[in-house]
Amino acid sequence: MSNRSLYILFNSKIRVKILKSLFRNGDKNFSARELADLTQIPILTVKKEIKILKGMGLLKIKTD
């Protein structure tokens, strides 16, 4: 699947960037802050997108 297809599917370049970062680091858990730093996306935007991705069933949130 091309990047363009992913952008159409998820309707957000930011969501695609977050998902790519998570898939590339599949063995690691990230806090929202760590993910924001990794992707260079503002923390409030990352938190919003995490909520959307969780709602889509694409992320699980781990709480300690």
PDB file with SEQRES, HELIX, SHEET and CRYST1 records, atoms N, CA, C and O in Angstrom:
SEQRES   1 A   64  MET SER ASN ARG SER LEU TYR ILE LEU PHE ASN SER LYS          
SEQRES   2 A   64  ILE ARG VAL LYS ILE LEU LYS SER LEU PHE ARG ASN GLY          
SEQRES   3 A   64  ASP LYS ASN PHE SER ALA ARG GLU LEU ALA ASP LEU THR          
SEQRES   4 A   64  GLN ILE PRO ILE LEU THR VAL LYS LYS GLU ILE LYS ILE          
SEQRES   5 A   64  LEU LYS GLY MET GLY LEU LEU LYS ILE LYS THR ASP              
HELIX    1 AA1 ASN A    3  PHE A   10  1                                   8    
HELIX    2 AA2 LYS A   13  ARG A   24  1                                  12    
HELIX    3 AA3 ALA A   32  THR A   39  1                                   8    
HELIX    4 AA4 ILE A   43  GLY A   55  1                                  13    
CRYST1    1.000    1.000    1.000  90.00  90.00  90.00 P 1           1          
ATOM      1  N   MET A   1       0.852  -1.172   0.000  1.00  0.00           N  
ATOM      2  CA  MET A   1       0.000   0.000   0.000  1.00  0.00           C  
ATOM      3  C   MET A   1       0.897   1.233   0.000  1.00  0.00           C  
ATOM      4  O   MET A   1       1.874   1.304   0.745  1.00  0.00           O  
ATOM      5  N   SER A   2       0.559   2.183  -0.827  1.00  0.00           N  
ATOM      6  CA  SER A   2       1.378   3.391  -0.932  1.00  0.00           C  
ATOM      7  C   SER A   2       1.070   4.355   0.211  1.00  0.00           C  
ATOM      8  O   SER A   2       0.038   4.248   0.874  1.00  0.00           O  
ATOM      9  N   ASN A   3       1.984   5.294   0.427  1.00  0.00           N  
ATOM     10  CA  ASN A   3       1.749   6.325   1.440  1.00  0.00           C  
ATOM     11  C   ASN A   3       0.476   7.098   1.132  1.00  0.00           C  
ATOM     12  O   ASN A   3      -0.271   7.447   2.045  1.00  0.00           O  
ATOM     13  N   ARG A   4       0.225   7.364  -0.120  1.00  0.00           N  
ATOM     14  CA  ARG A   4      -0.983   8.102  -0.521  1.00  0.00           C  
ATOM     15  C   ARG A   4      -2.237   7.349  -0.082  1.00  0.00           C  
ATOM     16  O   ARG A   4      -3.195   7.947   0.410  1.00  0.00           O  
ATOM     17  N   SER A   5      -2.216   6.030  -0.268  1.00  0.00           N  
ATOM     18  CA  SER A   5      -3.355   5.219   0.152  1.00  0.00           C  
ATOM     19  C   SER A   5      -3.554   5.306   1.660  1.00  0.00           C  
ATOM     20  O   SER A   5      -4.686   5.378   2.140  1.00  0.00           O  
ATOM     21  N   LEU A   6      -2.456   5.299   2.401  1.00  0.00           N  
ATOM     22  CA  LEU A   6      -2.556   5.427   3.850  1.00  0.00           C  
ATOM     23  C   LEU A   6      -3.143   6.784   4.237  1.00  0.00           C  
ATOM     24  O   LEU A   6      -3.961   6.870   5.153  1.00  0.00           O  
ATOM     25  N   TYR A   7      -2.726   7.838   3.543  1.00  0.00           N  
ATOM     26  CA  TYR A   7      -3.260   9.165   3.849  1.00  0.00           C  
ATOM     27  C   TYR A   7      -4.767   9.219   3.589  1.00  0.00           C  
ATOM     28  O   TYR A   7      -5.524   9.807   4.361  1.00  0.00           O  
ATOM     29  N   ILE A   8      -5.178   8.602   2.498  1.00  0.00           N  
ATOM     30  CA  ILE A   8      -6.613   8.578   2.187  1.00  0.00           C  
ATOM     31  C   ILE A   8      -7.352   7.754   3.234  1.00  0.00           C  
ATOM     32  O   ILE A   8      -8.397   8.172   3.733  1.00  0.00           O  
ATOM     33  N   LEU A   9      -6.810   6.578   3.568  1.00  0.00           N  
ATOM     34  CA  LEU A   9      -7.446   5.683   4.516  1.00  0.00           C  
ATOM     35  C   LEU A   9      -7.605   6.339   5.883  1.00  0.00           C  
ATOM     36  O   LEU A   9      -8.683   6.278   6.475  1.00  0.00           O  
ATOM     37  N   PHE A  10      -6.571   6.950   6.380  1.00  0.00           N  
ATOM     38  CA  PHE A  10      -6.603   7.513   7.722  1.00  0.00           C  
ATOM     39  C   PHE A  10      -6.951   8.998   7.738  1.00  0.00           C  
ATOM     40  O   PHE A  10      -7.175   9.565   8.807  1.00  0.00           O  
ATOM     41  N   ASN A  11      -6.999   9.630   6.576  1.00  0.00           N  
ATOM     42  CA  ASN A  11      -7.405  11.024   6.451  1.00  0.00           C  
ATOM     43  C   ASN A  11      -6.560  11.979   7.284  1.00  0.00           C  
ATOM     44  O   ASN A  11      -7.025  13.054   7.663  1.00  0.00           O  
ATOM     45  N   SER A  12      -5.320  11.590   7.571  1.00  0.00           N  
ATOM     46  CA  SER A  12      -4.469  12.451   8.382  1.00  0.00           C  
ATOM     47  C   SER A  12      -3.009  12.055   8.215  1.00  0.00           C  
ATOM     48  O   SER A  12      -2.627  10.919   8.498  1.00  0.00           O  
ATOM     49  N   LYS A  13      -2.205  12.991   7.756  1.00  0.00           N  
ATOM     50  CA  LYS A  13      -0.768  12.728   7.652  1.00  0.00           C  
ATOM     51  C   LYS A  13      -0.163  12.519   9.030  1.00  0.00           C  
ATOM     52  O   LYS A  13       0.780  11.744   9.190  1.00  0.00           O  
ATOM     53  N   ILE A  14      -0.705  13.208  10.021  1.00  0.00           N  
ATOM     54  CA  ILE A  14      -0.185  13.080  11.381  1.00  0.00           C  
ATOM     55  C   ILE A  14      -0.445  11.679  11.924  1.00  0.00           C  
ATOM     56  O   ILE A  14       0.444  11.078  12.527  1.00  0.00           O  
ATOM     57  N   ARG A  15      -1.656  11.149  11.719  1.00  0.00           N  
ATOM     58  CA  ARG A  15      -1.970   9.788  12.169  1.00  0.00           C  
ATOM     59  C   ARG A  15      -1.050   8.774  11.513  1.00  0.00           C  
ATOM     60  O   ARG A  15      -0.568   7.846  12.163  1.00  0.00           O  
ATOM     61  N   VAL A  16      -0.814   8.954  10.233  1.00  0.00           N  
ATOM     62  CA  VAL A  16       0.082   8.039   9.509  1.00  0.00           C  
ATOM     63  C   VAL A  16       1.492   8.125  10.086  1.00  0.00           C  
ATOM     64  O   VAL A  16       2.152   7.100  10.261  1.00  0.00           O  
ATOM     65  N   LYS A  17       1.951   9.319  10.378  1.00  0.00           N  
ATOM     66  CA  LYS A  17       3.294   9.502  10.948  1.00  0.00           C  
ATOM     67  C   LYS A  17       3.398   8.820  12.310  1.00  0.00           C  
ATOM     68  O   LYS A  17       4.404   8.176  12.609  1.00  0.00           O  
ATOM     69  N   ILE A  18       2.367   8.961  13.130  1.00  0.00           N  
ATOM     70  CA  ILE A  18       2.357   8.315  14.441  1.00  0.00           C  
ATOM     71  C   ILE A  18       2.361   6.800  14.278  1.00  0.00           C  
ATOM     72  O   ILE A  18       3.150   6.112  14.926  1.00  0.00           O  
ATOM     73  N   LEU A  19       1.492   6.275  13.424  1.00  0.00           N  
ATOM     74  CA  LEU A  19       1.433   4.823  13.217  1.00  0.00           C  
ATOM     75  C   LEU A  19       2.745   4.275  12.677  1.00  0.00           C  
ATOM     76  O   LEU A  19       3.203   3.224  13.124  1.00  0.00           O  
ATOM     77  N   LYS A  20       3.350   4.964  11.731  1.00  0.00           N  
ATOM     78  CA  LYS A  20       4.641   4.519  11.194  1.00  0.00           C  
ATOM     79  C   LYS A  20       5.685   4.442  12.302  1.00  0.00           C  
ATOM     80  O   LYS A  20       6.449   3.480  12.378  1.00  0.00           O  
ATOM     81  N   SER A  21       5.713   5.457  13.156  1.00  0.00           N  
ATOM     82  CA  SER A  21       6.680   5.460  14.259  1.00  0.00           C  
ATOM     83  C   SER A  21       6.431   4.299  15.207  1.00  0.00           C  
ATOM     84  O   SER A  21       7.377   3.664  15.672  1.00  0.00           O  
ATOM     85  N   LEU A  22       5.171   4.017  15.496  1.00  0.00           N  
ATOM     86  CA  LEU A  22       4.849   2.905  16.387  1.00  0.00           C  
ATOM     87  C   LEU A  22       5.196   1.558  15.760  1.00  0.00           C  
ATOM     88  O   LEU A  22       5.742   0.684  16.433  1.00  0.00           O  
ATOM     89  N   PHE A  23       4.885   1.385  14.482  1.00  0.00           N  
ATOM     90  CA  PHE A  23       5.200   0.120  13.813  1.00  0.00           C  
ATOM     91  C   PHE A  23       6.704  -0.100  13.698  1.00  0.00           C  
ATOM     92  O   PHE A  23       7.177  -1.230  13.814  1.00  0.00           O  
ATOM     93  N   ARG A  24       7.447   0.959  13.472  1.00  0.00           N  
ATOM     94  CA  ARG A  24       8.910   0.837  13.372  1.00  0.00           C  
ATOM     95  C   ARG A  24       9.546   0.494  14.709  1.00  0.00           C  
ATOM     96  O   ARG A  24      10.664  -0.019  14.756  1.00  0.00           O  
ATOM     97  N   ASN A  25       8.849   0.770  15.775  1.00  0.00           N  
ATOM     98  CA  ASN A  25       9.348   0.501  17.122  1.00  0.00           C  
ATOM     99  C   ASN A  25       8.366  -0.404  17.855  1.00  0.00           C  
ATOM    100  O   ASN A  25       8.030  -0.158  19.014  1.00  0.00           O  
ATOM    101  N   GLY A  26       7.912  -1.444  17.180  1.00  0.00           N  
ATOM    102  CA  GLY A  26       6.837  -2.297  17.664  1.00  0.00           C  
ATOM    103  C   GLY A  26       7.076  -2.960  19.002  1.00  0.00           C  
ATOM    104  O   GLY A  26       6.119  -3.338  19.677  1.00  0.00           O  
ATOM    105  N   ASP A  27       8.315  -3.109  19.401  1.00  0.00           N  
ATOM    106  CA  ASP A  27       8.607  -3.795  20.657  1.00  0.00           C  
ATOM    107  C   ASP A  27       8.684  -2.844  21.848  1.00  0.00           C  
ATOM    108  O   ASP A  27       9.005  -3.266  22.959  1.00  0.00           O  
ATOM    109  N   LYS A  28       8.392  -1.571  21.623  1.00  0.00           N  
ATOM    110  CA  LYS A  28       8.537  -0.566  22.675  1.00  0.00           C  
ATOM    111  C   LYS A  28       7.197   0.095  22.977  1.00  0.00           C  
ATOM    112  O   LYS A  28       6.378   0.307  22.083  1.00  0.00           O  
ATOM    113  N   ASN A  29       6.990   0.413  24.243  1.00  0.00           N  
ATOM    114  CA  ASN A  29       5.834   1.201  24.664  1.00  0.00           C  
ATOM    115  C   ASN A  29       6.262   2.655  24.778  1.00  0.00           C  
ATOM    116  O   ASN A  29       7.369   2.944  25.232  1.00  0.00           O  
ATOM    117  N   PHE A  30       5.398   3.566  24.372  1.00  0.00           N  
ATOM    118  CA  PHE A  30       5.705   4.992  24.405  1.00  0.00           C  
ATOM    119  C   PHE A  30       4.691   5.739  25.250  1.00  0.00           C  
ATOM    120  O   PHE A  30       3.505   5.410  25.256  1.00  0.00           O  
ATOM    121  N   SER A  31       5.165   6.736  25.955  1.00  0.00           N  
ATOM    122  CA  SER A  31       4.250   7.699  26.560  1.00  0.00           C  
ATOM    123  C   SER A  31       3.877   8.687  25.457  1.00  0.00           C  
ATOM    124  O   SER A  31       4.529   8.737  24.414  1.00  0.00           O  
ATOM    125  N   ALA A  32       2.836   9.462  25.690  1.00  0.00           N  
ATOM    126  CA  ALA A  32       2.457  10.482  24.707  1.00  0.00           C  
ATOM    127  C   ALA A  32       3.600  11.460  24.490  1.00  0.00           C  
ATOM    128  O   ALA A  32       3.850  11.873  23.358  1.00  0.00           O  
ATOM    129  N   ARG A  33       4.295  11.836  25.549  1.00  0.00           N  
ATOM    130  CA  ARG A  33       5.430  12.764  25.451  1.00  0.00           C  
ATOM    131  C   ARG A  33       6.550  12.170  24.602  1.00  0.00           C  
ATOM    132  O   ARG A  33       7.104  12.852  23.741  1.00  0.00           O  
ATOM    133  N   GLU A  34       6.884  10.907  24.839  1.00  0.00           N  
ATOM    134  CA  GLU A  34       7.937  10.254  24.050  1.00  0.00           C  
ATOM    135  C   GLU A  34       7.554  10.188  22.576  1.00  0.00           C  
ATOM    136  O   GLU A  34       8.390  10.407  21.698  1.00  0.00           O  
ATOM    137  N   LEU A  35       6.299   9.887  22.314  1.00  0.00           N  
ATOM    138  CA  LEU A  35       5.823   9.817  20.940  1.00  0.00           C  
ATOM    139  C   LEU A  35       5.854  11.196  20.282  1.00  0.00           C  
ATOM    140  O   LEU A  35       6.196  11.317  19.105  1.00  0.00           O  
ATOM    141  N   ALA A  36       5.501  12.222  21.034  1.00  0.00           N  
ATOM    142  CA  ALA A  36       5.570  13.597  20.519  1.00  0.00           C  
ATOM    143  C   ALA A  36       7.017  13.964  20.179  1.00  0.00           C  
ATOM    144  O   ALA A  36       7.282  14.555  19.132  1.00  0.00           O  
ATOM    145  N   ASP A  37       7.934  13.618  21.052  1.00  0.00           N  
ATOM    146  CA  ASP A  37       9.348  13.911  20.800  1.00  0.00           C  
ATOM    147  C   ASP A  37       9.864  13.139  19.582  1.00  0.00           C  
ATOM    148  O   ASP A  37      10.592  13.686  18.754  1.00  0.00           O  
ATOM    149  N   LEU A  38       9.483  11.872  19.484  1.00  0.00           N  
ATOM    150  CA  LEU A  38       9.926  11.025  18.373  1.00  0.00           C  
ATOM    151  C   LEU A  38       9.419  11.539  17.027  1.00  0.00           C  
ATOM    152  O   LEU A  38      10.157  11.555  16.042  1.00  0.00           O  
ATOM    153  N   THR A  39       8.168  11.954  16.995  1.00  0.00           N  
ATOM    154  CA  THR A  39       7.544  12.362  15.738  1.00  0.00           C  
ATOM    155  C   THR A  39       7.648  13.858  15.450  1.00  0.00           C  
ATOM    156  O   THR A  39       7.341  14.307  14.345  1.00  0.00           O  
ATOM    157  N   GLN A  40       8.086  14.632  16.461  1.00  0.00           N  
ATOM    158  CA  GLN A  40       8.148  16.088  16.327  1.00  0.00           C  
ATOM    159  C   GLN A  40       6.762  16.693  16.081  1.00  0.00           C  
ATOM    160  O   GLN A  40       6.609  17.652  15.324  1.00  0.00           O  
ATOM    161  N   ILE A  41       5.760  16.107  16.740  1.00  0.00           N  
ATOM    162  CA  ILE A  41       4.382  16.570  16.673  1.00  0.00           C  
ATOM    163  C   ILE A  41       4.043  17.129  18.059  1.00  0.00           C  
ATOM    164  O   ILE A  41       4.418  16.525  19.064  1.00  0.00           O  
ATOM    165  N   PRO A  42       3.353  18.251  18.136  1.00  0.00           N  
ATOM    166  CA  PRO A  42       3.006  18.810  19.448  1.00  0.00           C  
ATOM    167  C   PRO A  42       2.231  17.810  20.316  1.00  0.00           C  
ATOM    168  O   PRO A  42       1.401  17.053  19.813  1.00  0.00           O  
ATOM    169  N   ILE A  43       2.510  17.818  21.611  1.00  0.00           N  
ATOM    170  CA  ILE A  43       1.939  16.845  22.538  1.00  0.00           C  
ATOM    171  C   ILE A  43       0.414  16.845  22.527  1.00  0.00           C  
ATOM    172  O   ILE A  43      -0.194  15.776  22.578  1.00  0.00           O  
ATOM    173  N   LEU A  44      -0.211  18.001  22.463  1.00  0.00           N  
ATOM    174  CA  LEU A  44      -1.680  18.032  22.451  1.00  0.00           C  
ATOM    175  C   LEU A  44      -2.243  17.364  21.203  1.00  0.00           C  
ATOM    176  O   LEU A  44      -3.285  16.710  21.261  1.00  0.00           O  
ATOM    177  N   THR A  45      -1.561  17.526  20.082  1.00  0.00           N  
ATOM    178  CA  THR A  45      -1.981  16.876  18.835  1.00  0.00           C  
ATOM    179  C   THR A  45      -1.805  15.369  18.945  1.00  0.00           C  
ATOM    180  O   THR A  45      -2.670  14.605  18.516  1.00  0.00           O  
ATOM    181  N   VAL A  46      -0.688  14.941  19.518  1.00  0.00           N  
ATOM    182  CA  VAL A  46      -0.445  13.506  19.703  1.00  0.00           C  
ATOM    183  C   VAL A  46      -1.525  12.897  20.583  1.00  0.00           C  
ATOM    184  O   VAL A  46      -2.045  11.825  20.273  1.00  0.00           O  
ATOM    185  N   LYS A  47      -1.865  13.563  21.668  1.00  0.00           N  
ATOM    186  CA  LYS A  47      -2.900  13.040  22.560  1.00  0.00           C  
ATOM    187  C   LYS A  47      -4.244  12.919  21.844  1.00  0.00           C  
ATOM    188  O   LYS A  47      -4.962  11.936  22.026  1.00  0.00           O  
ATOM    189  N   LYS A  48      -4.578  13.913  21.037  1.00  0.00           N  
ATOM    190  CA  LYS A  48      -5.821  13.875  20.269  1.00  0.00           C  
ATOM    191  C   LYS A  48      -5.822  12.704  19.291  1.00  0.00           C  
ATOM    192  O   LYS A  48      -6.808  11.976  19.181  1.00  0.00           O  
ATOM    193  N   GLU A  49      -4.720  12.532  18.590  1.00  0.00           N  
ATOM    194  CA  GLU A  49      -4.628  11.455  17.599  1.00  0.00           C  
ATOM    195  C   GLU A  49      -4.610  10.084  18.256  1.00  0.00           C  
ATOM    196  O   GLU A  49      -5.170   9.135  17.707  1.00  0.00           O  
ATOM    197  N   ILE A  50      -3.982   9.960  19.413  1.00  0.00           N  
ATOM    198  CA  ILE A  50      -3.986   8.696  20.148  1.00  0.00           C  
ATOM    199  C   ILE A  50      -5.420   8.315  20.501  1.00  0.00           C  
ATOM    200  O   ILE A  50      -5.815   7.156  20.375  1.00  0.00           O  
ATOM    201  N   LYS A  51      -6.185   9.294  20.941  1.00  0.00           N  
ATOM    202  CA  LYS A  51      -7.587   9.043  21.285  1.00  0.00           C  
ATOM    203  C   LYS A  51      -8.366   8.548  20.062  1.00  0.00           C  
ATOM    204  O   LYS A  51      -9.169   7.621  20.169  1.00  0.00           O  
ATOM    205  N   ILE A  52      -8.130   9.159  18.918  1.00  0.00           N  
ATOM    206  CA  ILE A  52      -8.799   8.752  17.675  1.00  0.00           C  
ATOM    207  C   ILE A  52      -8.379   7.340  17.276  1.00  0.00           C  
ATOM    208  O   ILE A  52      -9.221   6.509  16.937  1.00  0.00           O  
ATOM    209  N   LEU A  53      -7.068   7.073  17.320  1.00  0.00           N  
ATOM    210  CA  LEU A  53      -6.564   5.753  16.936  1.00  0.00           C  
ATOM    211  C   LEU A  53      -7.070   4.677  17.891  1.00  0.00           C  
ATOM    212  O   LEU A  53      -7.374   3.562  17.468  1.00  0.00           O  
ATOM    213  N   LYS A  54      -7.159   5.003  19.160  1.00  0.00           N  
ATOM    214  CA  LYS A  54      -7.721   4.061  20.137  1.00  0.00           C  
ATOM    215  C   LYS A  54      -9.185   3.791  19.810  1.00  0.00           C  
ATOM    216  O   LYS A  54      -9.636   2.647  19.862  1.00  0.00           O  
ATOM    217  N   GLY A  55      -9.922   4.841  19.474  1.00  0.00           N  
ATOM    218  CA  GLY A  55     -11.327   4.691  19.107  1.00  0.00           C  
ATOM    219  C   GLY A  55     -11.526   3.850  17.860  1.00  0.00           C  
ATOM    220  O   GLY A  55     -12.552   3.187  17.707  1.00  0.00           O  
ATOM    221  N   MET A  56     -10.542   3.876  16.968  1.00  0.00           N  
ATOM    222  CA  MET A  56     -10.597   3.061  15.752  1.00  0.00           C  
ATOM    223  C   MET A  56     -10.179   1.613  16.022  1.00  0.00           C  
ATOM    224  O   MET A  56     -10.284   0.752  15.149  1.00  0.00           O  
ATOM    225  N   GLY A  57      -9.709   1.364  17.232  1.00  0.00           N  
ATOM    226  CA  GLY A  57      -9.268   0.023  17.587  1.00  0.00           C  
ATOM    227  C   GLY A  57      -7.851  -0.296  17.129  1.00  0.00           C  
ATOM    228  O   GLY A  57      -7.454  -1.462  17.101  1.00  0.00           O  
ATOM    229  N   LEU A  58      -7.087   0.730  16.771  1.00  0.00           N  
ATOM    230  CA  LEU A  58      -5.731   0.508  16.264  1.00  0.00           C  
ATOM    231  C   LEU A  58      -4.664   0.610  17.337  1.00  0.00           C  
ATOM    232  O   LEU A  58      -3.525   0.198  17.118  1.00  0.00           O  
ATOM    233  N   LEU A  59      -5.016   1.153  18.497  1.00  0.00           N  
ATOM    234  CA  LEU A  59      -4.066   1.263  19.609  1.00  0.00           C  
ATOM    235  C   LEU A  59      -4.703   0.759  20.881  1.00  0.00           C  
ATOM    236  O   LEU A  59      -5.912   0.862  21.090  1.00  0.00           O  
ATOM    237  N   LYS A  60      -3.855   0.215  21.716  1.00  0.00           N  
ATOM    238  CA  LYS A  60      -4.262  -0.114  23.072  1.00  0.00           C  
ATOM    239  C   LYS A  60      -3.479   0.818  23.991  1.00  0.00           C  
ATOM    240  O   LYS A  60      -2.295   1.076  23.778  1.00  0.00           O  
ATOM    241  N   ILE A  61      -4.152   1.304  24.994  1.00  0.00           N  
ATOM    242  CA  ILE A  61      -3.523   2.200  25.944  1.00  0.00           C  
ATOM    243  C   ILE A  61      -3.154   1.384  27.172  1.00  0.00           C  
ATOM    244  O   ILE A  61      -3.999   0.716  27.769  1.00  0.00           O  
ATOM    245  N   LYS A  62      -1.892   1.446  27.537  1.00  0.00           N  
ATOM    246  CA  LYS A  62      -1.421   0.735  28.717  1.00  0.00           C  
ATOM    247  C   LYS A  62      -1.306   1.740  29.852  1.00  0.00           C  
ATOM    248  O   LYS A  62      -0.653   2.775  29.719  1.00  0.00           O  
ATOM    249  N   THR A  63      -1.941   1.428  30.955  1.00  0.00           N  
ATOM    250  CA  THR A  63      -1.818   2.278  32.143  1.00  0.00           C  
ATOM    251  C   THR A  63      -1.130   1.497  33.241  1.00  0.00           C  
ATOM    252  O   THR A  63      -1.369   0.303  33.421  1.00  0.00           O  
ATOM    253  N   ASP A  64      -0.280   2.182  33.964  1.00  0.00           N  
ATOM    254  CA  ASP A  64       0.461   1.519  35.056  1.00  0.00           C  
ATOM    255  C   ASP A  64      -0.124   1.875  36.389  1.00  0.00           C  
ATOM    256  O   ASP A  64       0.365   1.414  37.421  1.00  0.00           O  
TER     257      ASP A  64                                                      
END                                                                             
